[in-house]
Amino acid sequence: MKRVGVIGGGQLAWMMGDAAKKLGVKLVVQTPSKSDPAVAIAQDTVFAAIDDAKATEILAQKSDVITFENEFVDIDALSLLANQGVCFRPKLSALAPLLDKYHQRCYLRDLGLPVPQFLAVDEVENLESKLEHLDFPVVLKSRRHGYDGQGTFIIPDLASLQQKLSQTVNQSQFLIEEFVPFERELAVIAARSVNGEIVIYPVVETQQEKQVCRRVIAPADITPNQVEQSSAIAHTLLNSLEAVGVFGIELFLTTDGKVLVNEIAPRTHNSGHFSIDACETSQFEQHLRALCSLPLGNPALHCAMAIMVNLLGYENSENDYQNQCQQLAAIPQATVHWYGKIESRPGRKLGHVTVLLDEYNPDIANHLAHTLESIWYPS
Ligand code: ADP
């Protein structure tokens, strides 16, 4: 039996639980709090912050391989462990170019992948001349530790940009990029095995509000050529990184039908949650298969379509929302995944619901997604 150590104990680690049981894999989790979701499914837990490399050393003693559900780790400290023979999958050199959004953009551009125009903010003084090639609005992003739209700001004009930067102590923590007036946002989950085999999930449409993912429609209603562009991006990226495991790739579909890369997550991803109920192999099982050197599974949908709606907190409360969850679960072919978090806060991901459809009809899918939201969110 393989023992997999997971750095991070949130819902992504929690959703590995069923797949681990199925594959006979033992999960050991490093996470700070007893109330973190994955503590309930882990066979052993190291209670510590995820960037505590001393704790990861203990995790390593309990595991054959270590993976990440959260990439906000101390990579220099982990390198010392890697040098002592600790096996990280994906390996640290596959993570390193992705952790800082500016470095990530440079890496993707140097690989020849299509990305929005971007620049690093280092000196505010000559910002105006640097911005010559970008029109407003622009997008200002924290280079590190951004997630769920935290650290992403759409800035309408130069005065607002200067004001925002002047309020910040360390401007060099930011990246500026062109605002992409996308037609839609897409995402693709891809997995690569130890011997370089790659599987790609159906490309999905993701729908964000206030920079946070609200809904996912699988598969996206796009042309075969756009599927091909997305798949080619995934192949190039995973091969170049020599990635092992699942990666989530967020994409923009531009108004002239081109696919640009927005962001790479070196782990399982919210846009792949539909795969638990809708695909032959879930992204979580796929990730464990890749880590444990098992043959990769079939990523295909076993239904015509699926929609996934995030159940985001909308108040500060300790409610378990049983009533709403029961109403959601009563919808035909719906499955509610409740992460068991004790506290609800506005915007916090508390769970998700996936509904399978027997026919391919994007209008019905969108309509259903809004019905699910009308059950979840108070009017
Ligand atoms: P996070 O790491 O917080 O998820 P992202 O970079 O993915 O941040 O941005 C979150 C959302 O903000 C995106 O899904 C998209 O809706 C919007 N966004 C980000 N960058 C741009 C851009 N360059 N142009 C237009 N919208 C953007």
Boltz pocket constraint, residues with backbone or C-beta under 6 A from the ligand:
constraints:
  - pocket:
      binder: B
      contacts: [[A, 116], [A, 139], [A, 141], [A, 146], [A, 147], [A, 148], [A, 149], [A, 150], [A, 151], [A, 152], [A, 177], [A, 178], [A, 179], [A, 180], [A, 181], [A, 182], [A, 185], [A, 208], [A, 211], [A, 212], [A, 250], [A, 262], [A, 263]]
      max_distance: 6.0
